[in-house]
């Protein structure tokens, strides 16, 4: 019998990674779905799953378990330019 105990941070990290896996699968399904109504349903579920993922992310940030480094203005401009160029 395994008596391993996990910290709250480890549990939340596992939940967040699981949510990322779930959203990835729904995203792939929606991308490859040929039936418009089913695709719409998959996109609705995907949106809900992203909301759940965001809630977990915020909770982890609130506990100091998920640190995000602040972006510089130059990094933001560079990313914006890359995204604009990718959509052309």
Helices and strands as residue ranges (DSSP letters): H 8-32, H 36-62, H 73-86
